[in-house]
Amino acid sequence: MPARLDHTIVHVSDRFAGARFLSELLGGPEPVKNGPFVALTLDGDVTLDYLDEREGPQPSQHLAFRVSDEEFDGIFARIVERKITYWADPARQTSGEIFRRPGSHGVYIDDPDGHLLEFLTADAP
C-alpha cells in the first residue's frame, strides 16, 4: 500500500511565530490553531504541526519544499526583503548565494528556531 505523509510535528519556541514565519515566506494562508498545535497546511493536505517545546531545545530539522520557478522567485524576494541570511548549501558554508544545478536552483535558510528550510525548484533532481 502506498503511504502518503499526513503531517509532521515541528518543535519550536513559539508555535504561532514559527508557523507564521514559514507561511509568510510561502505566501500561504494564516496557520490555524488545532489543539496544542498550530497547523500549516501545504499542498496535498500535508500539515506541519508546530508545537511549543517545553523540555528545552530540540535538534534542528531539515524541511525541504519543492516549488515552481515562479514560487521560488516570490519566496526568494521575501527572503531578501527581510534580510534573512541564506546559503547555497546545507552546511551553511556559501552565504549570500543560491545553488544552481542543470535545470534547477534553490536556497537554504534558518527559521527562528534554527530549523533548516530548503526551497528548491520543481526540476531539481
Secondary structure, DSSP 8 states (H G I E B T S, - for coil): ------EEEEEES-HHHHHHHHHHHHT----EEETTEEEEE-GGG-EEEEEE-SSS-----EEEEEE-HHHHHHHHHHHHHTT--EESSTTS-SBT--EEETTEEEEEEE-TTS-EEEEEETT--
